[in-house]
C-alpha cells in the first residue's frame, strides 16, 4: 500500500518541531489504543512512543468537530476517527 500524498506542511508549523524531537531517539515501547475523550467529542485513537532515554511522545487526533456540529445537524459523538499505521 502506498502512503497518502503529502500536499503541504503541517499547520501550525510548530508541530513539525515537536515531532522532530524524536529524530535519533530509540523507541523502547509503543502503546496504541482508544483515547479517553470528552463526552461531547468524537471517539479517537492515540499512539504513545516511549524512548530509551526516558522520554515519551504522544500522537492524538485533533479536530474541529465540536465547532461545526451545530451547523451540520449532527452530534460530535457520531463522528469516529482513527489513526492508520503504514510502513513502506
NORLINJO-V667257 format. One record per residue. N is the residue number from 1. SS is DSSP state (@ for helix, = for strand, . for the rest). Layout:
# NORLINJO-V667257
N_SS + N_SS
This chain:
# NORLINJO-V667257
1_. + 2_. + 3_. + 4_. + 5_. + 6_. + 7_. + 8_. + 9_. + 10_. + 11_. + 12_. + 13_. + 14_@ + 15_@ + 16_@ + 17_@ + 18_@ + 19_@ + 20_@ + 21_. + 22_. + 23_. + 24_. + 25_. + 26_. + 27_= + 28_= + 29_= + 30_= + 31_= + 32_= + 33_= + 34_= + 35_. + 36_. + 37_. + 38_. + 39_. + 40_. + 41_. + 42_. + 43_= + 44_. + 45_= + 46_= + 47_= + 48_= + 49_= + 50_= + 51_= + 52_. + 53_. + 54_. + 55_. + 56_= + 57_= + 58_= + 59_= + 60_= + 61_. + 62_. + 63_. + 64_. + 65_@ + 66_@ + 67_@ + 68_@ + 69_@ + 70_@ + 71_@ + 72_@ + 73_. + 74_. + 75_. + 76_@ + 77_@ + 78_@ + 79_. + 80_= + 81_. + 82_. + 83_. + 84_. + 85_. + 86_. + 87_. + 88_.
